[in-house]
Amino acid sequence: METNTNNENRNRKEIFGIVNRPNSEQSYWTRIGVAFENRDGSWNLLFNFIPTDPQTRVQLREPKPTATQ
């Protein structure tokens, strides 16, 4: 019996906002949403936070594997 739902079969990525730290080469990385690939190859982007600083970079990343218990 197959228990996968349509959501489990879709390609998913996490959305991050990256802001440069003042006087540093490091950046702040904040998870700001999730993206789901549609059947036609387009993407739905669901934001929990919309960056207002024009210097903020936005990246899609593969989700990190969750720990199994």
C-alpha positions in Angstrom: 0.0 0.0 0.0 1.5 3.3 -1.1 1.2 6.1 1.6 3.0 8.9 -0.2 0.9 12.1 -0.7 1.3 14.5 -3.6 3.2 16.9 -1.3 5.9 14.2 -0.6 6.4 13.6 -4.3 6.9 17.3 -5.2 10.3 18.9 -5.3 10.7 21.3 -2.3 13.3 23.9 -1.5 13.8 26.3 1.4 14.0 30.1 0.8 16.7 32.0 2.7 17.3 35.7 3.0 21.0 36.7 3.3 22.1 40.0 4.8 25.7 41.2 5.0 26.9 42.0 8.6 28.3 45.4 9.0 32.1 45.5 9.2 32.3 41.7 8.6 32.8 39.2 5.8 30.1 36.9 7.3 26.4 37.2 6.6 23.1 36.5 8.5 21.2 33.7 7.0 17.5 33.5 7.8 14.9 30.9 6.6 12.1 33.0 5.2 9.9 30.5 3.4 9.6 27.4 1.2 9.2 26.7 -2.5 7.3 23.9 -4.2 7.8 22.9 -7.8 4.6 22.6 -9.9 4.0 19.9 -12.5 4.8 22.3 -15.3 8.2 23.1 -13.8 7.3 26.5 -12.4 7.6 27.3 -8.7 5.3 28.5 -5.9 7.1 30.6 -3.4 5.5 30.8 0.1 7.1 33.5 2.2 6.9 33.8 6.0 8.9 37.1 5.7 9.4 39.5 2.9 12.8 41.3 2.9 12.5 45.1 2.7 16.2 45.8 2.5 17.2 46.0 -1.2 20.6 44.6 -0.2 19.1 41.3 1.0 19.9 38.3 -1.3 17.4 35.5 -1.6 18.5 31.9 -2.3 16.7 28.6 -2.8 18.4 25.7 -1.1 17.8 22.0 -0.8 16.3 21.2 2.6 18.6 19.7 5.2 17.8 16.1 6.0 15.8 15.7 9.2 17.1 13.5 12.0 15.3 10.2 12.4 14.5 9.0 15.8 
